[in-house]
Amino acid sequence: MPLLISRAISFLHLTRPLSTMALPRPTSVTSVTPKPRLRGVVFDMDGTLTVPAIDFQAMYRAVLGESEYVSIRSSNPSGIDILHHIESWSPDKRQVAYQVIADFERQGLDRLKIMPGASELCGLLDAMSIRRGLITRNVKAAVDIFHQRFGMSFYPALSREFRPYKPDPAPLLHICSAWEVQPDEVMMIGDSLKDDVACGKRAGAFTCLLDETGRYDAPEYANVEFQPDYTVSSLTEVYPLLESNFDLTP
Ligand SMILES: [Mg+2]
């Protein structure tokens, strides 16, 4: 320390009690990291925007047969990718499988109900001008019925006809490109770890898993490759989560 300054400090210390000195304010050691900007939310449809109306395990059993179902289930702890699995089958066998899947999906449409909290969440996102998109492995006809029945629209809304489908990141990247936003400005929300969370993480987006029953707390999911950034048990928890963790200004 230069001599003159050192003497000046000594002088101050000698002439004024410490409590009356104008001491520098303590510098905060925790720097404030700005919240990431959120410009769009992409939803899964079945089991996320709508109440689960398809018994997927029954559908997999019907498509695969009991023994193949058990064998595939044990080697795929995070869930069965039925569409991917039947892709390698012969055209005739695959056609039958698609028919079985279509029957289950049709029955599901008859029982379709909106997920509690979905329309409120969409209203809050609209109020903040946050875009809403949809990605489903269901068919376009089901998305059309969903749009008509519940009077809320999602754009883009990509269905099974868009290839490759979830868990490939392609549909989410397509939506980001259509919105002209970066993947890290988007959140993917869905009830499937293997499809929705994997798709979102692969694309570089934030992910939120809707786990209504706590089924993903089971140890078999502890070490899967893609883990969600957030987990909620109801869509009503989503908006408070977004408000506290993201910059939502339009
Ligand atoms: Mg789903």
Residues whose N, C-alpha, C, O or C-beta is under 5 A from the ligand:
A	BS01	MG	D44 M45 D46 G47 T48 D191 S192
